[in-house]
Amino acid sequence: TSTSISLMPQVKDSVVDLDTPQGPMRTYTFEPFVAVPAYQEKKYPGLIFFSAIFQMTPGIHRMAQWLAGHGYLVYVPEIYHALLPPGTVLDPTDPKQTEEGNRLKKTNKLSTWSSDVEVLVGALRAHPRCSGRIAALGHCIGGHLTMRAALNPDILAAASFFPTDVHSRTLGEGENADTIDRFSDIKGELVILWGRQDPHIPDEGRLKVYQALQK
């Protein structure tokens, strides 16, 4: 008899609370794992995955596992850790909780999200399985947070899916986010994707972002 061992990565997931100036940031980690000794020291690029306003929903969990299965060490932070208890998940099917998620995105401070990125980069680089190369990915508010993360020179690549509030600046306390003014500060690779019929970002908003990227 012979025993075959798959070289396809499995995924080990866990939860850590990272220290930030605003208190603990609940972070969900997803690590590729191959049950072959020669592969167990392999290092992987780190990926910060920003959720939508609901935080760690089942859909975000599945996507994080999928990304880790493709060879990334994935960290998913709770984006409202400074405002909500650890482990809070808002229900996308509940209009009141959706309203609360949209309220919180205009309550949290931009400086909090910026310092979160520094903490996450540090945690990933300290992980023994991380190669030291870090990227960011997110959708909806997470797409905007991905673009803001890309302002950090440690983020070498960023994929922003249907980011909201970029053209209107309506993210964070005071609703005056300067993201669109700082595109020239992004030194890594950046890709932005919107759906053709995205109801949240009008054509003129996308054009405004495109024109700012060309400067």
C-alpha positions in Angstrom: 0.0 0.0 0.0 1.1 3.6 -0.6 0.0 6.7 1.0 -0.4 9.9 -1.0 -0.2 13.3 0.6 -1.8 16.2 -1.2 0.3 19.2 -1.9 -2.7 21.4 -2.2 -2.8 23.9 0.7 -5.2 23.4 3.5 -6.1 26.3 5.7 -5.6 26.8 9.4 -7.7 29.6 10.9 -7.5 31.2 14.3 -8.4 34.4 16.1 -6.0 36.9 17.7 -6.5 40.2 19.5 -3.8 42.7 18.3 -2.9 45.6 20.5 -3.7 49.1 19.1 -3.8 52.6 20.6 -7.7 52.2 20.7 -7.6 48.8 22.5 -7.6 45.2 21.2 -8.4 44.7 17.5 -10.0 41.3 16.9 -8.3 39.8 13.9 -9.1 36.5 12.1 -6.1 34.7 10.6 -6.0 32.2 7.8 -2.8 30.3 7.2 -2.0 27.9 4.3 -0.9 24.5 5.5 0.5 21.6 3.6 1.0 18.3 5.4 4.5 17.7 4.0 7.5 18.5 6.3 9.4 20.1 3.4 6.6 22.6 2.9 5.9 23.4 6.5 8.6 26.1 6.6 7.4 27.7 3.4 6.7 31.4 3.7 3.7 33.2 2.1 3.0 36.9 1.3 0.7 38.6 3.8 -2.7 39.9 2.9 -4.8 42.3 4.9 -8.4 41.7 4.0 -10.9 44.5 4.9 -14.5 43.5 5.2 -17.7 45.4 4.4 -19.6 47.3 7.1 -20.9 44.0 8.6 -17.4 42.7 9.6 -16.8 38.9 9.7 -19.8 37.5 7.9 -19.9 33.9 6.6 -19.2 35.3 3.1 -16.0 37.1 4.3 -14.9 34.0 6.1 -15.3 31.8 3.0 -13.4 34.3 0.9 -10.6 34.6 3.4 -10.3 30.8 3.4 -10.3 30.8 -0.4 -7.5 33.4 -0.5 -5.4 31.5 2.0 -5.9 28.4 -0.1 -4.2 30.2 -3.0 -1.1 30.8 -0.9 -1.6 34.0 1.2 -1.3 34.5 4.9 -4.6 36.4 5.4 -5.5 38.7 8.3 -9.1 40.0 8.5 -9.4 42.8 11.1 -12.7 43.9 12.6 -12.9 47.4 11.1 -15.0 48.8 13.9 -13.0 47.4 16.8 -12.7 50.9 18.3 -16.5 51.2 18.5 -17.9 47.7 18.9 -17.2 44.8 21.2 -14.9 42.1 19.9 -16.7 39.5 17.8 -19.6 41.7 16.7 -21.1 40.8 13.4 -23.8 43.0 11.9 -26.7 41.3 10.1 -26.8 42.3 6.4 -30.5 41.3 6.3 -31.5 43.6 9.1 -32.1 47.2 7.9 -31.4 48.7 11.3 -28.0 46.9 11.6 -27.2 48.0 8.0 -28.0 51.6 9.1 -25.7 51.1 12.1 -22.9 49.9 10.0 -23.2 53.0 7.7 -23.4 55.2 10.8 -20.2 53.8 12.2 -18.2 54.3 9.0 -18.8 58.0 9.5 -18.0 57.8 13.2 -14.6 56.0 13.2 -11.5 58.2 12.9 -9.4 57.9 9.8 -6.3 58.0 12.0 -7.6 54.8 13.7 -7.7 53.0 10.4 -4.2 54.2 9.5 -2.7 53.0 12.8 -4.6 49.7 12.3 -2.7 49.2 9.1 0.7 49.7 10.8 -0.3 47.2 13.5 -1.4 44.6 11.0 1.7 45.0 8.9 3.8 44.6 12.0 1.9 41.5 13.1 2.2 39.9 9.6 5.9 40.5 9.4 6.4 39.0 12.9 4.6 35.8 11.8 7.1 33.0 11.1 5.2 32.0 7.9 5.1 35.5 6.3 7.6 36.4 3.6 7.5 40.0 4.6 5.7 41.1 1.4 2.3 42.6 2.3 -0.8 43.4 0.1 -4.3 44.6 0.9 -7.7 43.7 -0.4 -11.3 44.7 0.4 -14.7 45.5 -0.9 -17.3 48.3 -0.3 -16.0 50.3 2.7 -13.2 47.7 2.7 -12.3 48.7 -0.8 -11.9 52.3 0.4 -9.9 51.1 3.4 -7.7 49.1 1.0 -7.0 52.3 -0.9 -6.1 54.1 2.3 -3.9 51.2 3.3 -2.1 51.6 0.0 -0.9 55.0 1.2 1.3 53.1 3.5 4.6 52.3 1.6 4.7 48.8 3.2 1.7 47.8 1.2 3.2 46.6 -2.1 -0.1 45.9 -3.9 -3.8 46.6 -3.3 -7.0 45.3 -4.9 -10.0 47.6 -4.2 -13.4 46.2 -5.1 -16.3 48.7 -5.6 -14.9 51.1 -3.0 -17.4 53.5 -1.5 -17.2 57.1 -0.4 -13.9 57.9 -2.3 -15.4 60.4 -4.7 -17.7 61.9 -2.1 -15.1 61.9 0.7 -17.8 60.7 3.1 -15.7 58.3 5.1 -14.7 58.7 8.7 -15.4 61.3 11.4 -16.2 64.6 9.8 -16.9 63.0 6.4 -13.9 64.7 4.8 -11.6 61.8 3.8 -8.7 63.0 1.7 -8.1 59.7 -0.1 -8.8 61.1 -3.5 -6.2 63.9 -2.9 -3.4 61.5 -2.0 -3.3 59.0 -4.9 0.2 60.2 -5.7 1.3 58.8 -2.3 0.5 55.3 -3.4 3.7 53.7 -4.5 2.6 50.1 -4.9 0.4 48.5 -7.5 -3.3 49.3 -7.3 -6.3 47.9 -9.1 -9.9 49.2 -8.6 -13.0 47.4 -9.8 -16.6 48.5 -9.9 -19.7 46.7 -11.2 -21.3 48.2 -14.3 -24.5 48.9 -12.5 -23.1 49.5 -9.0 -25.9 51.6 -7.3 -23.5 53.2 -4.8 -21.0 54.8 -7.1 -22.5 56.9 -9.9 -20.7 57.2 -13.2 -19.6 60.7 -12.4 -18.1 59.4 -9.1 -16.0 56.8 -11.0 -14.9 59.4 -13.5 -13.8 61.7 -10.7 -11.7 58.9 -9.2 -10.3 58.0 -12.6 -9.3 61.6 -13.3 -7.6 61.9 -9.9 -5.6 58.8 -10.7 -4.3 60.4 -13.9 -2.8 63.4 -12.2 
